[in-house]
Amino acid sequence: MGKPLTAELIAQKTKNDQLFQIKNLNLWGNDIDDLKALRQLPNLEVLSLSVNKISTLKDIGCCQKLQELYLRKNCVSDIKELRYLVHLPNLRVLWLQDNPCADHPSYREIVVKYLPNLVKLDNTTITNEDRQNAQSVNILEDDFEEQTQNSNILNRPKSSLKESPKKQPFIFNQQEQQRPATPEINSNQQNSFNNNNKNIERNENILCAVLSLIKELDDGSLEVVKKDIDRKLQKNNLKRIL
């Protein structure tokens, strides 16, 4: 059984308790399986988590400035976990080798196709030939690409993904192959759904930044923040009543 990443462990390893300042973090071989604390590191650029027990990349998606990510010898089994990395515009180096997902026969092509800004994968430079081969990967677009357009849509349960009868699906397991398609929605519903998820994504990004800075405030400043929050909550409650 693994253990969660904590602010205390980060401060201990980096000799820096100002988490928002940290740009380089190496936690090789610490039995870590929970990365929620990464939400407190908005300026992280290089992250090394090799030889741990990580099975999902979800929380790494908060590190918007990440440039290099090392995850060798972890427990990432689902290739669809890549969806949490597609919103990292600066990511150039990724090491996923020695994870179960790397055993997929089209692993390299899939990574190159959905993370086009990468220049190196598993310590091997990505070539023009790699990019050409990636374009021919047969993946059901509605089942993967659509997920990469919005990080909140990606967090939907897999059972809500739409199957297309006109395309040969990229099968990850037998259970997904048997999954029924979801009903179609009209354009107005789709626009409303997309706008709502954009607002949620914006709020999550703001929350990540607030949480990373709040530890720097003294008691007096925290009291000011608390009073302002109380006023806003009261105002919102009054609006609901009216």
C-alpha beads as a LAMMPS data file, in Angstrom:
LAMMPS data file: protein, C-alpha beads

242 atoms
241 bonds

1 atom types
1 bond types

-500.0 500.0 xlo xhi
-500.0 500.0 ylo yhi
-500.0 500.0 zlo zhi

Masses

1 110.0

Atoms # bond

1 1 1 0.000 0.000 0.000
2 1 1 1.286 3.448 -0.942
3 1 1 1.161 6.766 0.852
4 1 1 0.031 10.255 -0.150
5 1 1 2.311 13.049 -1.192
6 1 1 2.248 15.746 1.497
7 1 1 3.357 19.361 1.778
8 1 1 5.659 18.297 4.597
9 1 1 7.417 15.725 2.407
10 1 1 7.796 18.245 -0.401
11 1 1 9.282 20.830 1.970
12 1 1 11.619 18.220 3.418
13 1 1 12.906 17.107 0.023
14 1 1 13.305 20.583 -1.449
15 1 1 14.397 22.394 1.737
16 1 1 11.763 24.968 0.866
17 1 1 8.416 25.415 2.600
18 1 1 7.328 28.103 0.106
19 1 1 5.623 25.581 -2.142
20 1 1 4.548 28.042 -4.814
21 1 1 8.243 28.814 -5.446
22 1 1 9.264 25.226 -6.171
23 1 1 10.196 24.495 -9.795
24 1 1 12.010 21.176 -9.475
25 1 1 10.799 18.212 -7.410
26 1 1 12.425 14.776 -7.204
27 1 1 10.559 12.141 -5.160
28 1 1 12.052 8.984 -6.615
29 1 1 11.187 5.789 -4.718
30 1 1 8.852 6.997 -1.950
31 1 1 5.879 4.586 -2.360
32 1 1 3.651 7.553 -3.291
33 1 1 0.199 6.752 -4.709
34 1 1 -1.713 10.032 -4.128
35 1 1 -0.632 13.292 -5.780
36 1 1 -3.264 15.785 -4.603
37 1 1 -0.566 17.916 -2.962
38 1 1 0.728 18.826 -6.425
39 1 1 -2.149 21.313 -6.614
40 1 1 -0.074 23.497 -4.285
41 1 1 2.821 23.700 -6.779
42 1 1 1.592 25.868 -9.688
43 1 1 5.110 26.821 -10.814
44 1 1 6.545 23.304 -10.994
45 1 1 8.620 22.733 -14.146
46 1 1 10.424 19.422 -13.574
47 1 1 8.778 16.521 -11.732
48 1 1 10.409 13.156 -11.067
49 1 1 8.186 10.483 -9.531
50 1 1 9.812 7.320 -10.825
51 1 1 9.609 4.115 -8.791
52 1 1 6.419 4.897 -6.873
53 1 1 2.859 3.501 -6.905
54 1 1 1.064 6.090 -9.014
55 1 1 -1.888 4.828 -11.043
56 1 1 -3.491 8.085 -12.262
57 1 1 -2.122 11.302 -13.763
58 1 1 -5.152 13.390 -12.842
59 1 1 -3.514 15.722 -10.303
60 1 1 -0.490 16.344 -12.527
61 1 1 -2.824 18.272 -14.809
62 1 1 -2.752 21.181 -12.321
63 1 1 0.945 21.800 -12.959
64 1 1 0.438 24.070 -15.950
65 1 1 4.099 25.072 -16.221
66 1 1 5.416 21.511 -16.224
67 1 1 8.133 20.870 -18.816
68 1 1 9.573 17.483 -17.833
69 1 1 7.765 14.533 -16.242
70 1 1 9.464 11.302 -15.166
71 1 1 7.167 8.426 -14.139
72 1 1 9.197 5.311 -14.870
73 1 1 8.237 2.189 -12.892
74 1 1 4.816 3.179 -11.599
75 1 1 1.348 1.609 -11.917
76 1 1 -0.303 3.591 -14.716
77 1 1 -2.257 0.924 -16.583
78 1 1 -4.836 2.871 -18.632
79 1 1 -3.456 4.650 -21.704
80 1 1 -6.364 7.078 -21.415
81 1 1 -4.633 8.657 -18.418
82 1 1 -2.843 10.738 -21.078
83 1 1 -5.970 12.882 -21.210
84 1 1 -4.807 14.642 -18.043
85 1 1 -1.599 15.788 -19.742
86 1 1 -2.996 17.248 -22.959
87 1 1 -3.564 20.642 -21.271
88 1 1 0.108 21.058 -20.315
89 1 1 1.374 23.329 -23.123
90 1 1 5.010 23.342 -22.002
91 1 1 5.459 19.583 -21.543
92 1 1 8.409 18.494 -23.680
93 1 1 9.818 15.409 -21.951
94 1 1 7.820 12.406 -20.732
95 1 1 9.013 9.064 -19.364
96 1 1 6.281 6.443 -18.911
97 1 1 8.327 3.365 -19.677
98 1 1 7.939 0.437 -17.252
99 1 1 4.290 1.282 -16.589
100 1 1 1.646 -1.258 -17.682
101 1 1 0.232 1.222 -20.236
102 1 1 3.572 1.179 -22.082
103 1 1 2.912 -2.448 -23.038
104 1 1 0.139 -1.395 -25.401
105 1 1 1.136 -2.260 -29.003
106 1 1 0.480 1.332 -30.179
107 1 1 1.785 3.021 -27.036
108 1 1 4.396 5.283 -28.653
109 1 1 2.111 6.300 -31.513
110 1 1 -0.726 7.134 -29.113
111 1 1 1.478 9.287 -26.875
112 1 1 2.978 11.153 -29.829
113 1 1 -0.434 11.761 -31.395
114 1 1 -2.119 13.188 -28.322
115 1 1 0.882 15.029 -26.886
116 1 1 2.211 16.684 -30.048
117 1 1 4.464 19.139 -28.178
118 1 1 6.697 16.387 -26.808
119 1 1 10.264 16.253 -28.098
120 1 1 11.370 13.203 -26.109
121 1 1 9.514 10.110 -24.931
122 1 1 11.152 7.496 -22.683
123 1 1 14.619 8.949 -23.230
124 1 1 14.228 8.709 -27.027
125 1 1 13.865 11.767 -29.242
126 1 1 10.602 11.918 -31.178
127 1 1 11.301 11.907 -34.913
128 1 1 9.290 13.024 -37.935
129 1 1 8.751 9.338 -38.667
130 1 1 7.236 8.897 -35.210
131 1 1 4.825 11.746 -35.904
132 1 1 3.849 10.303 -39.275
133 1 1 3.231 6.873 -37.756
134 1 1 1.135 8.470 -35.026
135 1 1 -1.317 9.892 -37.548
136 1 1 -2.310 6.404 -38.658
137 1 1 -3.239 5.194 -35.160
138 1 1 -6.802 3.882 -35.275
139 1 1 -8.447 5.344 -32.194
140 1 1 -12.127 6.067 -31.877
141 1 1 -12.119 9.876 -31.969
142 1 1 -15.278 10.305 -29.888
143 1 1 -13.806 7.998 -27.258
144 1 1 -10.482 9.777 -26.802
145 1 1 -9.948 13.031 -28.702
146 1 1 -13.220 14.525 -27.536
147 1 1 -12.043 13.971 -23.977
148 1 1 -8.918 16.061 -24.571
149 1 1 -10.914 19.203 -25.402
150 1 1 -11.932 19.918 -21.806
151 1 1 -10.423 18.569 -18.603
152 1 1 -13.795 18.412 -16.871
153 1 1 -15.468 16.499 -19.685
154 1 1 -12.583 14.080 -19.344
155 1 1 -13.491 13.421 -15.737
156 1 1 -16.879 11.994 -16.689
157 1 1 -17.408 8.293 -15.934
158 1 1 -16.320 6.097 -18.827
159 1 1 -19.880 4.882 -19.222
160 1 1 -20.855 8.352 -20.498
161 1 1 -18.496 8.286 -23.481
162 1 1 -20.253 8.160 -26.848
163 1 1 -19.610 5.252 -29.169
164 1 1 -19.717 5.839 -32.927
165 1 1 -21.152 3.021 -35.053
166 1 1 -19.324 4.350 -38.128
167 1 1 -15.806 3.938 -36.731
168 1 1 -13.851 0.977 -35.511
169 1 1 -13.306 1.676 -31.798
170 1 1 -9.943 1.514 -30.138
171 1 1 -10.679 -1.245 -27.603
172 1 1 -9.039 -0.964 -24.210
173 1 1 -10.892 -3.866 -22.651
174 1 1 -13.823 -6.153 -23.263
175 1 1 -16.083 -4.258 -20.886
176 1 1 -15.736 -1.047 -22.916
177 1 1 -16.489 -2.950 -26.112
178 1 1 -19.861 -3.982 -24.693
179 1 1 -20.723 -0.537 -23.378
180 1 1 -23.883 0.981 -25.007
181 1 1 -23.864 4.364 -26.670
182 1 1 -25.322 7.354 -24.840
183 1 1 -28.250 9.329 -26.301
184 1 1 -27.526 12.199 -28.695
185 1 1 -27.919 15.754 -27.403
186 1 1 -28.913 18.800 -29.422
187 1 1 -26.623 21.749 -30.162
188 1 1 -28.123 24.017 -27.486
189 1 1 -27.622 21.357 -24.821
190 1 1 -24.066 20.761 -26.026
191 1 1 -23.204 24.493 -25.937
192 1 1 -24.645 24.823 -22.450
193 1 1 -22.715 21.747 -21.314
194 1 1 -19.413 23.033 -22.769
195 1 1 -19.854 26.517 -21.268
196 1 1 -20.589 25.033 -17.859
197 1 1 -17.471 22.878 -17.977
198 1 1 -15.316 25.825 -19.045
199 1 1 -16.501 27.708 -15.956
200 1 1 -15.720 24.716 -13.753
201 1 1 -12.219 24.419 -15.251
202 1 1 -11.595 28.140 -14.661
203 1 1 -12.725 27.832 -11.035
204 1 1 -10.446 24.827 -10.494
205 1 1 -7.429 26.733 -11.846
206 1 1 -8.199 29.711 -9.592
207 1 1 -8.619 27.390 -6.602
208 1 1 -5.227 25.782 -7.266
209 1 1 -3.599 29.226 -7.247
210 1 1 -5.421 30.354 -4.081
211 1 1 -4.498 27.220 -2.160
212 1 1 -0.855 27.588 -3.158
213 1 1 -0.689 31.181 -1.864
214 1 1 -2.857 31.035 1.253
215 1 1 -0.128 29.373 3.318
216 1 1 1.988 32.508 2.908
217 1 1 -0.479 34.725 4.774
218 1 1 -0.116 35.627 8.440
219 1 1 -2.992 35.438 10.934
220 1 1 -4.084 39.026 10.315
221 1 1 -4.220 38.579 6.573
222 1 1 -6.081 35.289 6.932
223 1 1 -8.694 37.051 9.084
224 1 1 -9.200 39.653 6.325
225 1 1 -9.639 36.873 3.763
226 1 1 -12.090 35.059 6.041
227 1 1 -14.239 38.168 6.522
228 1 1 -14.352 38.788 2.779
229 1 1 -15.341 35.161 2.147
230 1 1 -18.094 35.399 4.788
231 1 1 -19.460 38.568 3.146
232 1 1 -19.488 36.938 -0.292
233 1 1 -21.217 33.812 1.023
234 1 1 -23.876 35.925 2.750
235 1 1 -24.435 37.909 -0.445
236 1 1 -24.781 34.736 -2.516
237 1 1 -27.215 33.225 0.005
238 1 1 -29.324 36.392 -0.094
239 1 1 -29.501 36.198 -3.895
240 1 1 -30.742 32.621 -3.694
241 1 1 -33.461 33.618 -1.244
242 1 1 -34.621 36.508 -3.427

Bonds

1 1 1 2
2 1 2 3
3 1 3 4
4 1 4 5
5 1 5 6
6 1 6 7
7 1 7 8
8 1 8 9
9 1 9 10
10 1 10 11
11 1 11 12
12 1 12 13
13 1 13 14
14 1 14 15
15 1 15 16
16 1 16 17
17 1 17 18
18 1 18 19
19 1 19 20
20 1 20 21
21 1 21 22
22 1 22 23
23 1 23 24
24 1 24 25
25 1 25 26
26 1 26 27
27 1 27 28
28 1 28 29
29 1 29 30
30 1 30 31
31 1 31 32
32 1 32 33
33 1 33 34
34 1 34 35
35 1 35 36
36 1 36 37
37 1 37 38
38 1 38 39
39 1 39 40
40 1 40 41
41 1 41 42
42 1 42 43
43 1 43 44
44 1 44 45
45 1 45 46
46 1 46 47
47 1 47 48
48 1 48 49
49 1 49 50
50 1 50 51
51 1 51 52
52 1 52 53
53 1 53 54
54 1 54 55
55 1 55 56
56 1 56 57
57 1 57 58
58 1 58 59
59 1 59 60
60 1 60 61
61 1 61 62
62 1 62 63
63 1 63 64
64 1 64 65
65 1 65 66
66 1 66 67
67 1 67 68
68 1 68 69
69 1 69 70
70 1 70 71
71 1 71 72
72 1 72 73
73 1 73 74
74 1 74 75
75 1 75 76
76 1 76 77
77 1 77 78
78 1 78 79
79 1 79 80
80 1 80 81
81 1 81 82
82 1 82 83
83 1 83 84
84 1 84 85
85 1 85 86
86 1 86 87
87 1 87 88
88 1 88 89
89 1 89 90
90 1 90 91
91 1 91 92
92 1 92 93
93 1 93 94
94 1 94 95
95 1 95 96
96 1 96 97
97 1 97 98
98 1 98 99
99 1 99 100
100 1 100 101
101 1 101 102
102 1 102 103
103 1 103 104
104 1 104 105
105 1 105 106
106 1 106 107
107 1 107 108
108 1 108 109
109 1 109 110
110 1 110 111
111 1 111 112
112 1 112 113
113 1 113 114
114 1 114 115
115 1 115 116
116 1 116 117
117 1 117 118
118 1 118 119
119 1 119 120
120 1 120 121
121 1 121 122
122 1 122 123
123 1 123 124
124 1 124 125
125 1 125 126
126 1 126 127
127 1 127 128
128 1 128 129
129 1 129 130
130 1 130 131
131 1 131 132
132 1 132 133
133 1 133 134
134 1 134 135
135 1 135 136
136 1 136 137
137 1 137 138
138 1 138 139
139 1 139 140
140 1 140 141
141 1 141 142
142 1 142 143
143 1 143 144
144 1 144 145
145 1 145 146
146 1 146 147
147 1 147 148
148 1 148 149
149 1 149 150
150 1 150 151
151 1 151 152
152 1 152 153
153 1 153 154
154 1 154 155
155 1 155 156
156 1 156 157
157 1 157 158
158 1 158 159
159 1 159 160
160 1 160 161
161 1 161 162
162 1 162 163
163 1 163 164
164 1 164 165
165 1 165 166
166 1 166 167
167 1 167 168
168 1 168 169
169 1 169 170
170 1 170 171
171 1 171 172
172 1 172 173
173 1 173 174
174 1 174 175
175 1 175 176
176 1 176 177
177 1 177 178
178 1 178 179
179 1 179 180
180 1 180 181
181 1 181 182
182 1 182 183
183 1 183 184
184 1 184 185
185 1 185 186
186 1 186 187
187 1 187 188
188 1 188 189
189 1 189 190
190 1 190 191
191 1 191 192
192 1 192 193
193 1 193 194
194 1 194 195
195 1 195 196
196 1 196 197
197 1 197 198
198 1 198 199
199 1 199 200
200 1 200 201
201 1 201 202
202 1 202 203
203 1 203 204
204 1 204 205
205 1 205 206
206 1 206 207
207 1 207 208
208 1 208 209
209 1 209 210
210 1 210 211
211 1 211 212
212 1 212 213
213 1 213 214
214 1 214 215
215 1 215 216
216 1 216 217
217 1 217 218
218 1 218 219
219 1 219 220
220 1 220 221
221 1 221 222
222 1 222 223
223 1 223 224
224 1 224 225
225 1 225 226
226 1 226 227
227 1 227 228
228 1 228 229
229 1 229 230
230 1 230 231
231 1 231 232
232 1 232 233
233 1 233 234
234 1 234 235
235 1 235 236
236 1 236 237
237 1 237 238
238 1 238 239
239 1 239 240
240 1 240 241
241 1 241 242
